[in-house]
Amino acid sequence: MRIGLGYDVHAFAPDRCLWLGGVNVPHTQGLAGHSDADVLIHALCDALLGAAALRDIGYHFPDTKGNEYEGIDSKILLRKTMQLIRESGYELENCDCTVCAQAPKLSPYIEAMRRCLSETMGVDTDKVSVKATTTEHLGFVGREEGIAAYAVVLLR
């Protein structure tokens, strides 16, 4: 059994779609990033890679490779990450993810995120937990400057 922890943060940016857990969430702005900036998927990829001691998302999918990953759908990165995990002999036992956002309210999208993530990783939905919280108006998340995400995974 292997445990991994992932964390990611992205600032809000105008004229971008907000993608969280592979789901387009209606909001006045999206997140800034080289890819689609899906902070939840990025944290999950880092947790998976960390559990298998395969470094991090930036190592495997660098933003320095020109246009290769520019604007890429993060679900593609998650699929590639799961391929690396499986090639290393591991399988996901479960993951627990938390999105920290003052706005928008994410409760209506949680089940869609769980379904999307489980489908993308090729695992049962009951192995995927997604939660959302605010920071009670504290810090950059509370000031609505961006979104942070944490993920913990257990591999077997």
C-alpha positions as CSV (number, residue, x, y, z in Angstrom):
1,M,0.0,0.0,0.0
2,R,1.2,3.5,-0.9
3,I,-0.2,6.9,0.2
4,G,0.2,10.1,-1.8
5,L,-0.7,13.7,-1.1
6,G,-1.3,16.4,-3.7
7,Y,-1.8,20.1,-3.5
8,D,-2.4,22.7,-6.2
9,V,-3.5,26.3,-6.5
10,H,-4.5,28.5,-9.4
11,A,-5.4,32.2,-9.5
12,F,-8.7,33.3,-11.1
13,A,-8.4,34.8,-14.6
14,P,-10.9,36.5,-16.8
15,D,-12.1,35.1,-20.1
16,R,-11.5,31.5,-19.1
17,C,-13.8,28.6,-18.3
18,L,-13.7,27.2,-14.8
19,W,-12.9,23.5,-14.9
20,L,-12.9,21.5,-11.6
21,G,-12.7,17.7,-11.5
22,G,-13.3,17.6,-15.3
23,V,-16.6,19.5,-15.0
24,N,-17.3,22.9,-16.4
25,V,-18.6,25.0,-13.5
26,P,-20.4,28.2,-14.4
27,H,-18.6,31.2,-12.9
28,T,-17.7,34.8,-13.8
29,Q,-14.1,33.7,-14.4
30,G,-11.9,30.6,-14.8
31,L,-8.4,29.8,-13.5
32,A,-5.1,30.9,-15.0
33,G,-2.7,28.2,-16.1
34,H,-0.8,26.6,-19.0
35,S,-3.4,23.9,-19.4
36,D,-7.1,24.2,-18.6
37,A,-6.0,24.9,-15.0
38,D,-8.2,22.2,-13.4
39,V,-6.8,22.6,-9.9
40,L,-8.6,19.5,-8.6
41,I,-7.2,17.2,-11.3
42,H,-3.7,18.6,-10.9
43,A,-3.7,17.9,-7.1
44,L,-5.0,14.4,-7.8
45,C,-2.3,13.7,-10.4
46,D,0.4,14.9,-7.9
47,A,-1.1,12.6,-5.2
48,L,-1.1,9.6,-7.6
49,L,2.5,10.3,-8.8
50,G,3.7,10.9,-5.3
51,A,2.3,7.7,-4.0
52,A,4.2,5.7,-6.7
53,A,7.3,7.8,-6.1
54,L,7.1,9.1,-9.7
55,R,7.9,12.7,-9.0
56,D,5.2,15.3,-9.9
57,I,2.9,16.6,-12.5
58,G,5.3,19.3,-13.7
59,Y,8.0,16.7,-14.3
60,H,5.8,14.6,-16.5
61,F,3.8,17.4,-18.2
62,P,6.0,20.5,-18.1
63,D,4.8,23.9,-19.2
64,T,8.2,24.4,-20.8
65,K,7.6,22.1,-23.7
66,G,6.2,24.8,-26.0
67,N,2.6,24.1,-27.0
68,E,2.4,20.4,-26.3
69,Y,0.4,20.9,-23.1
70,E,-0.9,24.4,-23.6
71,G,-4.6,24.5,-23.0
72,I,-4.7,20.7,-22.7
73,D,-7.8,19.1,-21.1
74,S,-6.5,18.0,-17.6
75,K,-8.5,14.7,-18.0
76,I,-5.9,13.7,-20.6
77,L,-3.2,14.3,-18.0
78,L,-5.1,12.2,-15.4
79,R,-5.5,9.4,-17.9
80,K,-1.7,9.5,-18.7
81,T,-1.0,9.6,-15.0
82,M,-3.1,6.5,-14.4
83,Q,-1.2,4.8,-17.2
84,L,2.0,5.5,-15.4
85,I,0.6,4.3,-12.1
86,R,-0.6,1.0,-13.7
87,E,2.7,0.5,-15.5
88,S,4.4,0.8,-12.1
89,G,2.2,-2.1,-10.8
90,Y,-0.2,-0.1,-8.8
91,E,-4.0,0.4,-8.7
92,L,-6.1,3.1,-7.1
93,E,-7.7,1.9,-3.9
94,N,-9.4,5.2,-3.2
95,C,-8.9,9.0,-3.3
96,D,-10.2,11.8,-1.2
97,C,-10.1,15.3,-2.7
98,T,-11.0,18.7,-1.2
99,V,-11.5,21.9,-3.2
100,C,-11.1,25.1,-1.3
101,A,-13.2,27.9,-2.9
102,Q,-15.1,30.8,-1.5
103,A,-17.0,31.0,-4.8
104,P,-18.6,29.6,-6.7
105,K,-20.7,27.2,-4.6
106,L,-19.6,23.7,-5.7
107,S,-22.2,21.5,-4.0
108,P,-24.3,21.1,-7.1
109,Y,-21.3,19.8,-9.1
110,I,-19.7,17.3,-6.6
111,E,-21.4,14.2,-7.9
112,A,-20.7,15.1,-11.6
113,M,-17.0,15.6,-10.6
114,R,-16.9,12.2,-8.8
115,R,-18.4,10.5,-11.9
116,C,-16.0,12.3,-14.3
117,L,-12.9,11.5,-12.2
118,S,-13.9,7.8,-11.7
119,E,-14.6,7.4,-15.4
120,T,-11.4,9.1,-16.4
121,M,-9.3,6.9,-14.0
122,G,-11.2,3.8,-14.9
123,V,-12.3,3.0,-11.3
124,D,-15.7,2.7,-9.6
125,T,-17.2,5.9,-8.3
126,D,-17.2,4.7,-4.8
127,K,-13.4,5.0,-4.8
128,V,-13.6,8.7,-5.5
129,S,-14.5,11.3,-2.8
130,V,-14.7,15.0,-3.6
131,K,-15.5,17.6,-1.0
132,A,-15.7,21.4,-1.1
133,T,-15.1,24.0,1.6
134,T,-14.6,27.7,1.9
135,T,-11.9,29.4,4.0
136,E,-14.4,31.6,5.8
137,H,-13.1,34.6,3.8
138,L,-9.5,34.1,5.0
139,G,-6.5,34.2,2.7
140,F,-6.3,34.3,-1.1
141,V,-9.2,31.8,-1.4
142,G,-11.4,33.8,0.9
143,R,-10.6,37.0,-1.0
144,E,-11.8,35.1,-4.1
145,E,-8.4,35.5,-5.8
146,G,-8.1,31.8,-6.7
147,I,-8.9,28.2,-5.8
148,A,-6.8,25.5,-4.0
149,A,-7.2,21.8,-3.9
150,Y,-5.9,18.9,-1.9
151,A,-5.9,15.2,-2.7
152,V,-4.9,12.1,-0.8
153,V,-4.7,8.7,-2.6
154,L,-4.2,5.1,-1.5
155,L,-2.6,2.8,-4.0
156,R,-2.2,-1.0,-3.7
